[in-house]
Amino acid sequence: DAGVIQSPRHEVTEMGQEVTLRCKPISGHNSLFWYRQTMMRGLELLIYFNNNVPIDDSGMPEDRFSAKMPNASFSTLKIQPSEPRDSAVYFCASSLPLTGTVGNIQYFGAGTRLSVL
Amino acid sequence: AQSVTQLDSQVPVFEEAPVELRCNYSSSVSVYLFWYVQYPNQGLQLLLKYLSGSTLVKGINGFEAEFNKSQTSFHLRKPSVHISDTAEYFCAVSASGGSYIPTFGRGTSLIVHP
């Protein structure tokens, strides 16, 4: 398996622009997670899905952030409008079903480095 | 809810020296414990995990960790490090029941000098 695939790897945009980050989870994984990593806050869980349904989005910082999972093999994280403080590395991770999988392991993509100027 | 404290933000060490990265956790329920490693410009990958049984857990690349319930610790060790071990190391904890969503620590940057 190719692992979790994220695109783009790098994104540079100007404040106010819309940004869309993409993720393809590992085939057969029913759970998908979006994280944000910064020096100040470390690794933050933004939202996670189970069987394409958003379960907990309490980590999404503002209404400017939205995430979708239209099918089992694709998810997007959108920021509209973007702001300089959104600059970070955004990771997508996938795992086997959350319930019933003891000691569930998360598999991370390589991340998208976002810079908002 | 669970929380994780990684006591050192940065650990410099010389090549072939031993290293210990410290991790303490708090939880009101039984937990599973993990160490993940993040190499530069890559995502996190699992190094090792403790679910139950022997408190000494061996992982990839010669790393091991020991679960100490009384001290609520899960320190990571390697007897002899290599330059290639330079990376960010994250300790994580999840509750042993429920959704198993992990809580990650802030990370420890291991810097191996020649």
Contacts between the chains, C-beta under 8 A, distances in Angstrom:
chain1	res1	chain2	res2	distance
A	4	B	43	7.2
A	42	B	104	7.0
A	42	B	105	7.6
A	42	B	106	4.2
A	42	B	107	6.2
A	43	B	44	7.9
A	43	B	90	6.9
A	43	B	104	4.7
A	43	B	106	7.9
A	43	B	107	7.2
A	45	B	101	7.3
A	48	B	101	6.9
A	55	B	99	7.8
A	56	B	101	7.9
A	91	B	43	5.6
A	91	B	44	7.4
A	93	B	43	7.4
A	93	B	44	7.7
A	98	B	99	4.6
A	98	B	100	5.7
A	98	B	101	6.9
A	99	B	98	7.8
A	99	B	99	6.4
A	99	B	100	7.7
A	101	B	100	6.8
A	102	B	32	7.6
A	102	B	51	6.2
A	102	B	96	8.0
A	102	B	100	7.6
A	103	B	32	4.7
A	103	B	34	7.9
A	103	B	49	5.6
A	103	B	51	4.3
A	103	B	94	7.7
A	103	B	100	7.2
A	104	B	94	7.3
A	104	B	100	4.3
A	105	B	34	7.6
A	105	B	46	5.2
A	105	B	49	7.0
A	106	B	44	7.5
A	106	B	46	7.9
A	106	B	102	6.8
A	107	B	45	7.8
A	108	B	43	3.1
A	108	B	44	4.5
A	108	B	45	6.8
A	109	B	43	5.2
A	110	B	41	7.2
A	110	B	42	5.6
A	110	B	43	5.1
A	111	B	41	7.9
A	111	B	42	7.7
A	111	B	43	5.6
